[in-house]
């Protein structure tokens, strides 16, 4: 299904992703568990930043991960989006949800002010975006995230 619309002053057109399903060899998700977002030990967490300027790349990465894993229903995505960007985290959440209707994910707001004053602006313009440094500040945000990191279940992209 093709979706088209405007977000702010941007004309957006995207195709809804296919539904990715687990293979027979996948562990059964325990949706009654309180750990790992209620999925038990078989979930793999993937964290990545989300920005409208790089949305196509993020969508391609999600497609690739889901397409090339045996257990795509066991992948939980954590997207970190900046509050200071043109499209706010809630708007990006709606876009990702429309592209991947069956995807398990959450979008977290990142306050750019945490790192803005620490960035050296003499290196390369692309590295000046505070979202590049958001993953450094993930640790300790919530106990659930710290547990996942300790168990080495996090993938940073």
Secondary structure, 3 states (H helix, E strand, C coil): CEEEEEECCEEEEEECCCCCCCCCCCCCCCCCCCCHHHCHHHCEEEEEECCHHHHHHHHHHHHHHHHHCCCHHHEEEEEEEECCCCCCHHHHHHHHHHHCCCCCEEEEEECCHHHHCCCCCCCCHHHHCHHHHHHHHCCCCCHHHHHHHHCCCEEEC
